[in-house]
Amino acid sequence: MLRISFSENQLERTFQYPSESSLLEEFGPPEESESLVSTNPPGDEEEEEEELLLLHRGLPGLLRSKPLIVDESCRR
């Protein structure tokens, strides 16, 4: 048996983000503007959705204006 334990005082704090449905209820669907319409190839829909959420003003807990891009080529 493998037992894993964590010290409560060494754990990082977490932030709970609101669900997409609760944001839609509170703020309504995001408005499309000409600056959001891009010529990305098909398959980049997920990135576009992230950009739309990041550009929506008033989202609680949002600190960035652009998505964080992670380079996964580094060894862990």
C-alpha positions as a Markdown table, in Angstrom:
| # | Residue | x | y | z |
|---|---|---|---|---|
| 1 | Met | 0.0 | 0.0 | 0.0 |
| 2 | Leu | 1.2 | 3.5 | -0.9 |
| 3 | Arg | 0.3 | 6.3 | 1.5 |
| 4 | Ile | 0.6 | 9.9 | 0.3 |
| 5 | Ser | 0.1 | 12.8 | 2.7 |
| 6 | Phe | 0.3 | 16.5 | 2.5 |
| 7 | Ser | 1.1 | 19.1 | 5.1 |
| 8 | Glu | -1.8 | 21.6 | 5.3 |
| 9 | Asn | 0.4 | 24.6 | 5.8 |
| 10 | Gln | 2.5 | 23.7 | 2.7 |
| 11 | Leu | -0.4 | 23.3 | 0.3 |
| 12 | Glu | -1.0 | 26.1 | -2.2 |
| 13 | Arg | -4.2 | 28.0 | -2.1 |
| 14 | Thr | -6.7 | 27.2 | -4.9 |
| 15 | Phe | -9.2 | 29.3 | -6.7 |
| 16 | Gln | -12.6 | 28.0 | -7.7 |
| 17 | Tyr | -13.6 | 29.4 | -11.1 |
| 18 | Pro | -17.3 | 29.7 | -11.9 |
| 19 | Ser | -18.8 | 27.3 | -14.3 |
| 20 | Glu | -19.5 | 28.3 | -17.9 |
| 21 | Ser | -23.2 | 27.9 | -17.4 |
| 22 | Ser | -23.2 | 30.2 | -14.4 |
| 23 | Leu | -21.3 | 32.8 | -16.3 |
| 24 | Leu | -23.7 | 32.7 | -19.2 |
| 25 | Glu | -26.6 | 33.1 | -16.7 |
| 26 | Glu | -25.0 | 36.1 | -15.1 |
| 27 | Phe | -23.4 | 37.9 | -18.1 |
| 28 | Gly | -25.2 | 36.4 | -21.1 |
| 29 | Pro | -23.4 | 35.2 | -24.2 |
| 30 | Pro | -20.3 | 37.1 | -25.2 |
| 31 | Glu | -20.8 | 39.8 | -27.9 |
| 32 | Glu | -18.9 | 39.2 | -31.1 |
| 33 | Ser | -16.8 | 42.0 | -32.5 |
| 34 | Glu | -14.8 | 42.4 | -35.6 |
| 35 | Ser | -11.5 | 42.0 | -33.6 |
| 36 | Leu | -12.6 | 38.6 | -32.4 |
| 37 | Val | -13.3 | 37.2 | -35.8 |
| 38 | Ser | -10.2 | 35.6 | -37.1 |
| 39 | Thr | -9.0 | 33.5 | -40.0 |
| 40 | Asn | -7.8 | 30.6 | -37.9 |
| 41 | Pro | -7.8 | 27.2 | -39.6 |
| 42 | Pro | -10.6 | 24.7 | -38.6 |
| 43 | Gly | -9.7 | 22.8 | -35.4 |
| 44 | Asp | -8.7 | 26.0 | -33.4 |
| 45 | Glu | -12.2 | 26.4 | -32.0 |
| 46 | Glu | -11.0 | 25.5 | -28.5 |
| 47 | Glu | -8.4 | 28.3 | -28.6 |
| 48 | Glu | -11.0 | 30.7 | -30.0 |
| 49 | Glu | -13.4 | 29.9 | -27.1 |
| 50 | Glu | -10.6 | 30.5 | -24.6 |
| 51 | Glu | -9.9 | 33.9 | -26.2 |
| 52 | Leu | -13.5 | 34.8 | -26.1 |
| 53 | Leu | -13.7 | 34.0 | -22.4 |
| 54 | Leu | -10.5 | 35.9 | -21.7 |
| 55 | Leu | -11.8 | 39.0 | -23.5 |
| 56 | His | -15.1 | 39.0 | -21.6 |
| 57 | Arg | -14.8 | 41.7 | -19.0 |
| 58 | Gly | -15.8 | 41.2 | -15.4 |
| 59 | Leu | -14.9 | 37.6 | -15.0 |
| 60 | Pro | -14.1 | 36.9 | -11.4 |
| 61 | Gly | -10.6 | 35.6 | -10.8 |
| 62 | Leu | -9.3 | 36.5 | -14.2 |
| 63 | Leu | -5.8 | 38.0 | -14.1 |
| 64 | Arg | -4.5 | 37.5 | -17.6 |
| 65 | Ser | -5.5 | 39.2 | -20.9 |
| 66 | Lys | -4.0 | 36.4 | -23.0 |
| 67 | Pro | -3.9 | 32.6 | -22.5 |
| 68 | Leu | -0.8 | 31.0 | -21.0 |
| 69 | Ile | 1.0 | 28.9 | -23.6 |
| 70 | Val | 3.0 | 26.0 | -22.1 |
| 71 | Asp | 6.0 | 24.5 | -23.8 |
| 72 | Glu | 5.7 | 20.8 | -23.3 |
| 73 | Ser | 9.0 | 19.9 | -25.0 |
| 74 | Cys | 10.8 | 20.3 | -21.7 |
| 75 | Arg | 11.6 | 17.3 | -19.6 |
| 76 | Arg | 9.9 | 16.9 | -16.3 |
